[in-house]
Amino acid sequence: MKHERAMERRQFLKGTLGVASLVALAGCDNLTQSSWFPSILNKAEKLTERVQRAVTPPNALAKEYGDADISKVFPSNGNTDPGTEDYAANVAKNFSEWTVEVGGLVQTPMSWSLAALKELPSRTQITRHDCVEGWSAIGKWTGVPLGDLMRKVQPLPNAKFAVFHCADVDEEGVPYYERMALVDCYHPQTIMAYELNGTPLDIPHGAPIRLRFERQLGYKQAKYVVMIELVETLSGIAGGKGGYWEDDQGYEWYAGI
Amino acid sequence: MKTESGEMRGITTILDHKFDTTGVLGYSDGRGRAFPAWATIPSAKVLAMGRQWHLFFAWLLVINGLFFTAYALISRHATRDLAPTSKDLRGIGKVVKDHIVLRHPTGEEAKRYNVLQKLAYVVILFVVAPLIILMGLTMSPPIDTAFPWLLTIFGGRQAARTIHFIACFTFVGFIVVHAVEVILTGYFNNIRSMVTGWFVVKPEHEGASHEA
């Protein structure tokens, strides 16, 4: 009798555990939708940033490839045309009136026309673009090192981040922006690019000027840049998470993996 | 892809061979998606949330793995219990046969890992797990700048993706076989021994009747 009862209990427990493991996967959706669980998952981002910054020398260069490695097709993603009247007017004028303003927490706010930027010393690099979706493509970018611009405007000591304001808006009219740590602005491969594979940027790839920040994922590479604003904190701009994709989708601000 | 009749089908191409995998790979639940909803977290196709789960639990795997490896080496668990001895390897034929007919060791024999177990554990712990982590890191742009040799030895970011997936499915295969064996060889006894180290060996005659 005692043995039989033990058997029953065993069967019951076995059944319960079996069901529990199935429910566990479905339960993941409930956790995802809860208010507290994603904020725990988020903690991984800070750890990733700390560890990656600790093991990566500040000036270590992303691998540069040869001309033979350039991808035949370099996909464009996100907004492929800002589609605003303002932008269309600039396209009609071949971007002759396009300016990039650098301001915020700087000693001397400055503004450059596209032509003036092209006269500054440039850097050309053949690098791999890594999309968050998994694909990569290799392209040859030419542009002005962002560090050179920073040295001209001289950031104030309390400036911690650079915000890139862009000319494109999504279907709901939300403007695109991105933000990077000021320290990354000085990386030798961080450039404001105006050429891809030897020709001026086309509209899908961010004409007339875009950010190339080779040590992070593609969604950080702001296109159609009109203004770079230096700020102290991550909050206070749009959704406060440091970028359009970060606000809209919940992508990590530190796009290191 | 869309067929001539306008119906959506999921097609998986492996080395130029096309397989119709509608409902599982490529197309399921009425939309184009790589894996079906029941197999993904979250079930909806949300890349950002999927990444958050992935990268959080990746850290858990890394931290846990570091502690386990340190413990296994210091306590000599790795050399004492996991590394197969030459005697183990010589007896591999019999163990394979026993596994095929689901005949499991009893008595004292059941207290030690058998040679297939040892090989599986060693491969998973010291080959597949490190590989899956290294492949993940090879897909990281900053890690590639810090350790460019990762790209050189593994053949680039997309090769790393492929190996990451193969290692992942090896892991899943291991877990399925492992869980089945745990259930077949006495669920509660095994779970209790994993948690508390207390493993009960049944008297020989009962074990024998079990096998019949």
Interface residues (C-beta under 8 A of the other chain):
Chain A: R10 L13 K14 L17 L25 A26 C28 D29 T32 P38 I40 L41 N42 K43 A44 E45 L47 T48 Q52 R53 V55 T56 P57 A60 L61 A62 K63 R128 D130 V132 E133 G134 W135 S136 E214 R215 Q216 L217 W245 Q249 G250 Y251 E252 G256 I257
Chain B: W38 I41 P42 S43 A44 V46 L47 A48 M49 R51 Q52 W53 L55 F56 A58 W59 G136 L137 M139 S140 P141 P142 I143 D144 T145 A146 P148 L151 R157 Q158 R161 Y187 F188
